[in-house]
Each structure stands twice: as C-alpha cells, then as structure tokens.
Amino acid sequence: MKRNRSYSSFEGSSRRRKASLPILPIIAVIVLVAIVALLWSRGGEKPQARVEKVIPAEKLGQ
C-alpha cells in the first residue's frame, strides 16, 4: 500500500526545524539583556569625592 503524503522527507525535517528556530533569537536577546544588566550593576555611577588641593603658603597672599 502506498501512503499519500503531501511533502517529501526533506520538507518534513524543515517543518520540524521551524518550531525550534524562534527559540534562538529569544535566547540571544535574554543573554544580551543579562550582559547589559551585569555591566550596569558593576559600573554604575559612583559618588563624587571632594578633592582638596594643597596651596603653598606663598601663593595664598597673592
């Protein structure tokens, strides 16, 4: 008996791959967001420290 199929074995394998294909861009976006969050948490704004400059005594009177 023959089986009636509307697609060949090659088309069937490509149909199965299409279901898992959108997972790759989603994983890439999640990894990118995780890297940005890691860098943001490490290198965020740091509080400014006051810098006092030493002025020699001879320049104070000028």
N, CA, C and O atoms as a Tinker XYZ file with bonds, in Angstrom:
   248  protein
     1  N      0.830000   -1.194000    0.000000    73     2
     2  CA     0.000000    0.000000    0.000000    64     1     3
     3  C      0.870000    1.250000    0.000000    63     2     4     5
     4  O      1.876000    1.334000    0.704000    81     3
     5  N      0.461000    2.195000   -0.790000    73     3     6
     6  CA     1.182000    3.461000   -0.811000    64     5     7
     7  C      0.584000    4.410000    0.217000    63     6     8     9
     8  O     -0.620000    4.412000    0.471000    81     7
     9  N      1.444000    5.197000    0.787000    73     7    10
    10  CA     0.969000    6.239000    1.698000    64     9    11
    11  C      0.939000    7.543000    0.932000    63    10    12    13
    12  O      1.886000    7.869000    0.216000    81    11
    13  N     -0.115000    8.273000    1.073000    73    11    14
    14  CA    -0.219000    9.570000    0.406000    64    13    15
    15  C      0.340000   10.649000    1.323000    63    14    16    17
    16  O     -0.183000   10.902000    2.409000    81    15
    17  N      1.393000   11.264000    0.869000    73    15    18
    18  CA     1.995000   12.355000    1.644000    64    17    19
    19  C      2.086000   13.573000    0.745000    63    18    20    21
    20  O      2.395000   13.465000   -0.442000    81    19
    21  N      1.816000   14.720000    1.318000    73    19    22
    22  CA     1.860000   15.944000    0.530000    64    21    23
    23  C      3.250000   16.576000    0.546000    63    22    24    25
    24  O      3.486000   17.569000   -0.143000    81    23
    25  N      4.167000   16.010000    1.323000    73    23    26
    26  CA     5.517000   16.562000    1.375000    64    25    27
    27  C      6.514000   15.413000    1.417000    63    26    28    29
    28  O      6.197000   14.303000    1.843000    81    27
    29  N      7.713000   15.707000    0.969000    73    27    30
    30  CA     8.758000   14.693000    0.986000    64    29    31
    31  C      9.417000   14.648000    2.360000    63    30    32    33
    32  O      9.063000   15.414000    3.256000    81    31
    33  N     10.366000   13.755000    2.512000    73    31    34
    34  CA    11.045000   13.639000    3.813000    64    33    35
    35  C     11.873000   14.888000    4.110000    63    34    36    37
    36  O     12.080000   15.224000    5.276000    81    35
    37  N     12.354000   15.585000    3.065000    73    35    38
    38  CA    13.125000   16.806000    3.290000    64    37    39
    39  C     12.234000   17.913000    3.819000    63    38    40    41
    40  O     12.643000   18.656000    4.712000    81    39
    41  N     11.039000   18.040000    3.295000    73    39    42
    42  CA    10.127000   19.077000    3.762000    64    41    43
    43  C      9.708000   18.811000    5.198000    63    42    44    45
    44  O      9.532000   19.753000    5.970000    81    43
    45  N      9.548000   17.563000    5.569000    73    43    46
    46  CA     9.155000   17.233000    6.928000    64    45    47
    47  C     10.209000   17.632000    7.942000    63    46    48    49
    48  O      9.886000   18.100000    9.033000    81    47
    49  N     11.478000   17.447000    7.579000    73    47    50
    50  CA    12.540000   17.818000    8.511000    64    49    51
    51  C     12.628000   19.331000    8.654000    63    50    52    53
    52  O     12.930000   19.838000    9.735000    81    51
    53  N     12.365000   20.057000    7.563000    73    51    54
    54  CA    12.412000   21.514000    7.667000    64    53    55
    55  C     11.226000   22.044000    8.453000    63    54    56    57
    56  O     11.333000   23.077000    9.114000    81    55
    57  N     10.116000   21.361000    8.390000    73    55    58
    58  CA     8.965000   21.796000    9.184000    64    57    59
    59  C      9.232000   21.611000   10.665000    63    58    60    61
    60  O      8.808000   22.431000   11.478000    81    59
    61  N      9.923000   20.553000   11.021000    73    59    62
    62  CA    10.235000   20.334000   12.431000    64    61    63
    63  C     11.229000   21.371000   12.937000    63    62    64    65
    64  O     11.159000   21.783000   14.095000    81    63
    65  N     12.151000   21.795000   12.079000    73    63    66
    66  CA    13.142000   22.778000   12.492000    64    65    67
    67  C     12.530000   24.157000   12.705000    63    66    68    69
    68  O     13.015000   24.913000   13.547000    81    67
    69  N     11.496000   24.500000   11.981000    73    67    70
    70  CA    10.907000   25.826000   12.112000    64    69    71
    71  C     10.353000   26.066000   13.505000    63    70    72    73
    72  O     10.330000   27.211000   13.957000    81    71
    73  N      9.908000   25.038000   14.196000    73    71    74
    74  CA     9.349000   25.204000   15.529000    64    73    75
    75  C     10.431000   25.595000   16.536000    63    74    76    77
    76  O     10.161000   26.373000   17.451000    81    75
    77  N     11.646000   25.072000   16.385000    73    75    78
    78  CA    12.708000   25.387000   17.336000    64    77    79
    79  C     13.513000   26.617000   16.919000    63    78    80    81
    80  O     14.316000   27.112000   17.710000    81    79
    81  N     13.325000   27.111000   15.729000    73    79    82
    82  CA    14.101000   28.250000   15.246000    64    81    83
    83  C     13.844000   29.538000   16.019000    63    82    84    85
    84  O     14.814000   30.236000   16.313000    81    83
    85  N     12.621000   29.906000   16.369000    73    83    86
    86  CA    12.421000   31.157000   17.112000    64    85    87
    87  C     13.023000   31.136000   18.514000    63    86    88    89
    88  O     13.136000   32.190000   19.139000    81    87
    89  N     13.407000   29.985000   19.019000    73    87    90
    90  CA    13.991000   29.921000   20.353000    64    89    91
    91  C     15.377000   30.577000   20.363000    63    90    92    93
    92  O     15.754000   31.198000   21.356000    81    91
    93  N     16.126000   30.448000   19.286000    73    91    94
    94  CA    17.476000   31.007000   19.242000    64    93    95
    95  C     17.504000   32.529000   19.379000    63    94    96    97
    96  O     18.297000   33.028000   20.178000    81    95
    97  N     16.694000   33.294000   18.654000    73    95    98
    98  CA    16.710000   34.749000   18.860000    64    97    99
    99  C     16.253000   35.146000   20.263000    63    98   100   101
   100  O     16.747000   36.128000   20.818000    81    99
   101  N     15.328000   34.402000   20.833000    73    99   102
   102  CA    14.862000   34.715000   22.184000    64   101   103
   103  C     15.993000   34.510000   23.183000    63   102   104   105
   104  O     16.189000   35.333000   24.077000    81   103
   105  N     16.736000   33.419000   23.036000    73   103   106
   106  CA    17.869000   33.163000   23.929000    64   105   107
   107  C     18.945000   34.230000   23.745000    63   106   108   109
   108  O     19.553000   34.672000   24.720000    81   107
   109  N     19.182000   34.647000   22.502000    73   107   110
   110  CA    20.189000   35.684000   22.241000    64   109   111
   111  C     19.808000   37.003000   22.908000    63   110   112   113
   112  O     20.666000   37.685000   23.467000    81   111
   113  N     18.531000   37.366000   22.852000    73   111   114
   114  CA    18.074000   38.608000   23.482000    64   113   115
   115  C     18.210000   38.513000   25.000000    63   114   116   117
   116  O     18.616000   39.479000   25.647000    81   115
   117  N     17.872000   37.354000   25.573000    73   115   118
   118  CA    17.978000   37.184000   27.018000    64   117   119
   119  C     19.438000   37.287000   27.468000    63   118   120   121
   120  O     19.731000   37.905000   28.492000    81   119
   121  N     20.351000   36.682000   26.704000    73   119   122
   122  CA    21.772000   36.754000   27.053000    64   121   123
   123  C     22.278000   38.190000   26.944000    63   122   124   125
   124  O     23.051000   38.639000   27.790000    81   123
   125  N     21.851000   38.907000   25.917000    73   123   126
   126  CA    22.273000   40.298000   25.746000    64   125   127
   127  C     21.783000   41.166000   26.893000    63   126   128   129
   128  O     22.536000   41.991000   27.411000    81   127
   129  N     20.530000   40.988000   27.296000    73   127   130
   130  CA    19.984000   41.754000   28.419000    64   129   131
   131  C     20.723000   41.414000   29.710000    63   130   132   133
   132  O     20.973000   42.299000   30.529000    81   131
   133  N     21.074000   40.152000   29.900000    73   131   134
   134  CA    21.811000   39.754000   31.099000    64   133   135
   135  C     23.198000   40.384000   31.136000    63   134   136   137
   136  O     23.661000   40.802000   32.197000    81   135
   137  N     23.861000   40.455000   29.989000    73   135   138
   138  CA    25.191000   41.082000   29.938000    64   137   139
   139  C     25.103000   42.564000   30.239000    63   138   140   141
   140  O     25.927000   43.097000   30.983000    81   139
   141  N     24.110000   43.237000   29.669000    73   139   142
   142  CA    23.935000   44.672000   29.923000    64   141   143
   143  C     23.627000   44.911000   31.401000    63   142   144   145
   144  O     24.156000   45.848000   31.999000    81   143
   145  N     22.777000   44.072000   31.993000    73   143   146
   146  CA    22.447000   44.224000   33.414000    64   145   147
   147  C     23.686000   43.997000   34.288000    63   146   148   149
   148  O     23.880000   44.702000   35.279000    81   147
   149  N     24.507000   43.036000   33.935000    73   147   150
   150  CA    25.726000   42.773000   34.698000    64   149   151
   151  C     26.691000   43.958000   34.617000    63   150   152   153
   152  O     27.246000   44.385000   35.629000    81   151
   153  N     26.883000   44.480000   33.411000    73   151   154
   154  CA    27.782000   45.629000   33.259000    64   153   155
   155  C     27.239000   46.860000   33.968000    63   154   156   157
   156  O     28.002000   47.632000   34.550000    81   155
   157  N     25.920000   47.049000   33.923000    73   155   158
   158  CA    25.288000   48.210000   34.573000    64   157   159
   159  C     25.469000   48.128000   36.089000    63   158   160   161
   160  O     25.743000   49.137000   36.739000    81   159
   161  N     25.316000   46.928000   36.649000    73   159   162
   162  CA    25.431000   46.792000   38.106000    64   161   163
   163  C     26.871000   46.980000   38.575000    63   162   164   165
   164  O     27.104000   47.457000   39.686000    81   163
   165  N     27.818000   46.616000   37.752000    73   163   166
   166  CA    29.224000   46.772000   38.142000    64   165   167
   167  C     29.729000   48.203000   37.986000    63   166   168   169
   168  O     30.449000   48.709000   38.847000    81   167
   169  N     29.355000   48.847000   36.898000    73   167   170
   170  CA    29.966000   50.136000   36.595000    64   169   171
   171  C     29.003000   51.299000   36.645000    63   170   172   173
   172  O     29.101000   52.213000   35.826000    81   171
   173  N     28.092000   51.286000   37.569000    73   171   174
   174  CA    27.127000   52.377000   37.679000    64   173   175
   175  C     27.787000   53.660000   38.143000    63   174   176   177
   176  O     29.010000   53.729000   38.267000    81   175
   177  N     26.987000   54.661000   38.395000    73   175   178
   178  CA    27.536000   55.941000   38.848000    64   177   179
   179  C     28.155000   55.788000   40.222000    63   178   180   181
   180  O     27.608000   55.114000   41.094000    81   179
   181  N     29.296000   56.416000   40.403000    73   179   182
   182  CA    29.977000   56.389000   41.696000    64   181   183
   183  C     29.856000   57.767000   42.334000    63   182   184   185
   184  O     29.918000   58.777000   41.633000    81   183
   185  N     29.688000   57.821000   43.630000    73   183   186
   186  CA    29.577000   59.130000   44.288000    64   185   187
   187  C     30.872000   59.926000   44.129000    63   186   188   189
   188  O     31.973000   59.378000   44.170000    81   187
   189  N     30.706000   61.206000   43.951000    73   187   190
   190  CA    31.880000   62.059000   43.761000    64   189   191
   191  C     32.534000   62.327000   45.113000    63   190   192   193
   192  O     31.858000   62.585000   46.109000    81   191
   193  N     33.847000   62.262000   45.123000    73   191   194
   194  CA    34.608000   62.560000   46.340000    64   193   195
   195  C     35.166000   63.970000   46.227000    63   194   196   197
   196  O     35.614000   64.398000   45.163000    81   195
   197  N     35.128000   64.682000   47.347000    73   195   198
   198  CA    35.695000   66.031000   47.331000    64   197   199
   199  C     37.206000   65.952000   47.260000    63   198   200   201
   200  O     37.829000   65.135000   47.939000    81   199
   201  N     37.791000   66.805000   46.434000    73   199   202
   202  CA    39.242000   66.838000   46.269000    64   201   203
   203  C     39.735000   68.166000   46.804000    63   202   204   205
   204  O     39.353000   69.233000   46.323000    81   203
   205  N     40.585000   68.081000   47.802000    73   203   206
   206  CA    41.154000   69.304000   48.371000    64   205   207
   207  C     42.567000   69.468000   47.825000    63   206   208   209
   208  O     43.422000   68.597000   47.981000    81   207
   209  N     42.780000   70.594000   47.192000    73   207   210
   210  CA    44.075000   70.858000   46.591000    64   209   211
   211  C     44.934000   71.653000   47.571000    63   210   212   213
   212  O     44.496000   72.650000   48.144000    81   211
   213  N     46.154000   71.189000   47.744000    73   211   214
   214  CA    47.076000   71.876000   48.644000    64   213   215
   215  C     47.652000   73.094000   47.945000    63   214   216   217
   216  O     48.211000   72.995000   46.852000    81   215
   217  N     47.506000   74.254000   48.597000    73   215   218
   218  CA    48.038000   75.514000   48.042000    64   217   219
   219  C     49.192000   75.948000   48.924000    63   218   220   221
   220  O     49.040000   76.049000   50.141000    81   219
   221  N     50.363000   76.209000   48.315000    73   219   222
   222  CA    51.511000   76.661000   49.128000    64   221   223
   223  C     51.241000   78.000000   49.809000    63   222   224   225
   224  O     50.445000   78.803000   49.322000    81   223
   225  N     51.893000   78.228000   50.911000    73   223   226
   226  CA    51.686000   79.435000   51.711000    64   225   227
   227  C     52.049000   80.702000   50.919000    63   226   228   229
   228  O     51.409000   81.739000   51.092000    81   227
   229  N     53.060000   80.626000   50.062000    73   227   230
   230  CA    53.472000   81.837000   49.323000    64   229   231
   231  C     52.436000   82.244000   48.274000    63   230   232   233
   232  O     52.407000   83.411000   47.886000    81   231
   233  N     51.593000   81.341000   47.807000    73   231   234
   234  CA    50.567000   81.671000   46.813000    64   233   235
   235  C     49.284000   82.175000   47.482000    63   234   236   237
   236  O     48.434000   82.758000   46.808000    81   235
   237  N     49.130000   81.963000   48.782000    73   235   238
   238  CA    47.913000   82.401000   49.457000    64   237   239
   239  C     47.834000   83.918000   49.535000    63   238   240   241
   240  O     46.742000   84.479000   49.452000    81   239
   241  N     48.939000   84.576000   49.690000    73   239   242
   242  CA    48.948000   86.032000   49.845000    64   241   243
   243  C     48.847000   86.772000   48.537000    63   242   244   245
   244  O     48.687000   87.993000   48.560000    81   243
   245  N     48.927000   86.127000   47.417000    73   243   246
   246  CA    48.942000   86.843000   46.126000    64   245   247
   247  C     47.575000   87.193000   45.641000    63   246   248
   248  O     47.432000   87.792000   44.575000    81   247
